[in-house]
């Protein structure tokens, strides 16, 4: 298993195959990921702990434990933890390529490109 720290929290790669990639992602309180999209993959997020704001193509909605979000390729998306407890979700990626360089950031709190 591979774990990587990020400014907003951390992720663990649980499964990495040619046909999919599965991550366990933790978003720390008060943090959010970049507003982004991907060309070569779609994602399915399932919130397994906590409650978060998720933006999909500019529409913000609250999702809580047990709820699932489907994110097609090229859909702009972001998750934000506006609570005082960590938010954990499982991300399942499907597509032709799962590299971190298939992230197109529209905006980012941490000035990453």
N, C-alpha and C positions, 0 to 999 in steps of 0.2 A: 504494500500500500504506500502511496506517495502523498505527502502532506506539504502544502505550501501556504505560508503566511502572506497576507495582502494587507494594504492599509485599512481596509474595511472589515477584515476578519480573516478567515482561512478556508481552504478547501482541501478535501481528501479525495484522491482518485480511488474509487472502490472497484471499478472494472474498466478495462480498456481493451477493446477488441476492434477488428476491422469494421464491424457492423454497428457498434455503439460505444459510448463512453458514459460512465455513471460516476457522479460526484456527490459527496456530502458537503454542503456549503454552510458555514456559520457566518452570520452577519452580526457584528457587535452592536450594542445599543447606540443609537444616534448616528449610525453609519449607513452608507448606501453604495451600491456598485455603480459603475458608469452607465449612462444611457447609451445603449449600443445595439448593434444588430450583426448578423452573420450571413454570409453568402452561401456557405457550403453545409450548413447544418440547421436542423430545427431542434427545439428543446421542449421537454415536459418537466415542469417543476411541481413537486408535491411538498407542501409545508408540513413538516413533521414535529416542529416545536415552535410555539409562539404565534405572533400575528405581525403582518407586514403590509406596507403599501407597495403595490406593484403597478407600474406604468406600462401599458401596451399601446403603442402608436399614439401617445399623448393622453390616453384615458387612464386615470388613476382610480384604483379600487383596492379595498382592503381584503386580504385573504388570511385565513386562520388555519390552525392545525387541521389536517385532513383534507384540505382543499387543494385542487390541482389546476395548473395553468398550462395551456398549450400555446407554444410560441413557434409559429412557422418561420422558416428561413426568411430573412430580410424584414421581419417585424421588429420595430424598435421596442426595446424593453429595458426595464430597470426594477430592482427591488430595493426597498428602503426600510430600515428598522427604526421606526419612530417611537419605540417602547424602551423600557428600562431593563429588559432581559434579552439575551441572545435569541436570534431567530435562526432556526436550522431548517434547510430544505434539501431534498434530494433532486438532483438534476440528471435527467436521462437525455443524452444527445443522440440524434439519428441523422445520418447523412453520408456524405462521401469523404469528409475530412473533419477532424476534431482538434486541430492544432490551435494553440492560443493566439496565433497570428491571424486567425479568421475572426478577429474582433474589430469592428469598425466603431470607434467611440465618437459619439456626437457631443457629449459633454462628460466631464469627469472632475470630481471634487479634488483629485490628487494630481492634476496636471499631467496625466499620462496621455500618450498619443495612441 
